[in-house]
Structures are given as C-alpha cells and as structure tokens.
Amino acid sequence: IDDENLHDYSLKEYRVNSMPLIGWSRGLTMIRISGLSKKIKIKSLKDTLAEVYKPLIENNQIEIIVNEDKIKAAIFPVENKKQFSFLTEAGLVIGWVGYLKEKSGYKGGIRCYRKGRLILEKDFFGHPDTTYSNSINYLFGEVHLDFVKATTNKTGFDKDSAEWYEAEEQMFLILEPYVKELLKRTDKE
C-alpha cells in the first residue's frame, strides 16, 4: 500500500500494490519510508530495531534489512545470566536476569516483551528503581509476557490486569535476591 500523507488521520481506502518476489521463499513485507521532514540517524535506527525486535531476530522469525544491511539482534553485556520460567493461570512466562557489566552504556531494568517485540524498556516489578540507588542500574534481563495486553501505542502493559499482577508477583520473587545483592553494593560515582 502507499500512503502519501501520513499526517492525514482520516479513514482512507488503500490499493494493494503487487511486487514480484524474486528469491524469497517465505514471503516479504517491504516498508519503504521516504520524504521525511527530519533527518534519520541510520546507526541509531539500526540499533533501535536490533533491540526492539531482538527475540524475533534471534529466533529467525523476522529478517530486517536497512539500506541493504541485515540487522543482527542486540547483544547485551551481561554477567551471571540465569534463565527462568514459570506458569501463571494466563500462560507461560520465560526470561533471564543478570547483572550489566560496568560501563556497558545500557540502563538497568527488565526489558518486557510481548510476542517478540519490546514493549517496556525497563521495569523493576515492585522493587526500588535507580532513583533509590544507582547500584540497581546493574539489574538487567528480559521477560516475555505474551498474554498480557499491551497499550494501543505499545509503550506499556495493562498493569491493572490480573495477568500483569500474577506475573509481577512471581517476577518480584525472582528478582529479590538480585536486588538485595545490588543494594549491598556502594554507589559508584
């Protein structure tokens, strides 16, 4: 489809354009964006895509190409990484938690995904965050909450839902020993 005016939010009818798929066996969705009013930093765009769609890229569920460069999944500098999983009434929760290495350039927190897409960049699941102590900034991990509804703009989860409460309760317990360990550390300048 083509949309020449993305600033026009009225209900529109789109014509589907057909393109030959040469060399593609699984299908293709191509999104071409042009005529932007702002300059895009290509490296920043690639880094963002590598983080937002990390699980999908890692599991070969999607392939993202920007200016002929294939995006690789982000690699986070983490130590003492431990996998976890638990079952809630709504579904299976999987993930991992560990500690960020010093001077990693990343902010701490648990990255929350829904169906392979990053929804929430950092959550502490009821534990104190970095405003309480800088040492908490070393807590890092991923959790997949495929059964918790995301907000319509995909910037958060429905934290008033029973599905979130149940997952949050278990995540609090999983993170507790890591948070206690980090709170023992002295804040570094």
N, C-alpha and C positions, 0 to 999 in steps of 0.2 A: 504494500500500500504506500501511497505517497501522501504526505501532509505538508503543504507549502506554508501553512500558518499555524504553528503550534500555540500561538497566543490566542487564537480563536477557540474558546472552550465550548462553543455551541455544539449541539448534536449534529454530526456530519455523517455522510454516507461515503464509504471508500470503495474504490475499484481495486481489485486484487491484480497485481502485475505478475505475470509469469516469467520465469527466467530458466534457461537451460541449466541443469545441474551436472556439470562435467566433472567426473572424478569423485563424486560424493555418493557414497552408498547408503548412509544413514539419514540423509536429508540435510537441509540447510535453512537457517534463518539468517538473513543478512540485514543488518541495520546500518544504513549509511546516514550520517549526520553531517550536514554542511550548512553554510550560511549563518553560522553562529555570530552573535554580536560580541561575544567575549573570546579572548584567546585561550585555547586549551593547552595546558602543560601535559604533553603526551606521557612523560615518565610518571607523573602524578596519576593520570588516568589509568595507566597500566598497573601501577601499584594498588590502586583502589580496587580495580577489577580482580586482581590476584588475591586480595583479602576478602572481598565481599562474596566471591564465588569459590573460595578455596576448597571446600569439600567436594563440590561438583567437578572442579578441575582435577583434583587428586584422584577421584574415582572414575575419571574418563567419561563422565556423564555429559559434559559440555566441553567444547573447544572454543576459545575466544581468541580472535586474531585482530590486532590493531595495527594498521599500516603494514600488513604482511608479517608482523611479528606475533608468534604464538605465545600467549600468556601462560606462564607457569604459576602454579599455586604458591602462595606466600609461604615462606619458611620463617618460623618464629624462633628466636634464640632462647630456648627454654632448657632448664636442667631439672632433674628429679621428676620427670614427667611420669604420671601414673594414670592409667586408663580406669574408668569406672562405668558402671551401668546399673540401672535399677528400673523396676517396673512400677508404674503407677496405674490407677484404675483406667486412665485415659490412654496409656501407651508406654512404650519403652523409651527410656532416656539413656543416651550414651554420651561419653565425652572423655576429657582428660584434664588434669590440673597439674601444675608445676610452678617453678619459680623462673621469672625472667632473669637472664644474665645481666650483670652490671653494664650500664651504658648501652643498653640494647636499642634505645631510640623508640621503644614502644611504651605505652601507658598500660598499667596493670588493670586487671579485671577479667571477668569471664566473658568470653565472646559467645553470644547466644544466636544459634542458627535455627531456621525453620525451613525444612525441605531443601537443605543445602545452601541457603542464602543467608548471609549475615543480616540479622535484624537489629540486634542490640550490641553495640561495641564493647560495653563493659558493664557488668553487674556484679554485685557482691553478695546477693542473696541474703540480705538481712544483716550481714557483717559490717563493721565500720569500713568506710572507704578511705581514700587518700587524704580527705580533709581531716581525718582523725590522726593519722600517722603516715608519714612518707613511706615507711617500710612496707605498707600494704600495696604500694605500687609494684612490688615484685610478684604479687599473686597473679597468675595468668593461666588461662585454659580455654577450653571450648566445651559447649554443651549443645546438644541437638534436641530441640523441643518442637518436634514436627506436629504435635497435636494441640499446641497452644496457639490460639488465634493471634495473628499479628494485627497491628493497627493498619488502617487502609493505606497510609503512606509508608508503611514498612519501616518505621523508626522506633518501634517498640512493640511490646506484647500487651495483651489484655491482662493486666496484673490484678484485676478484680475477679478473674475467673477461678473456678475450682481447680482447673487443670494447672494454672500457674501456682496457686497456693500449695498444691500437693508436691509439685516439682521443687518449689522453693524450700519447702520443709526438708526434703531429702538433701538438696544441694547445701543447705546450711550445715547439716551434719557432716557432709563430705568435706566441705571447706574448713570446718572448725579447726582441725589440727594444723593446717597450713597458716591460718590467720593467727593462731596462738603463737606459732613459731616466729612469724614475721613481727608480731608485736613485741617479742623479746629483743629483737634487733634494735640497735640505736639508730636514730635517723642520721643519715649522712648528708653533708652539705652538697 
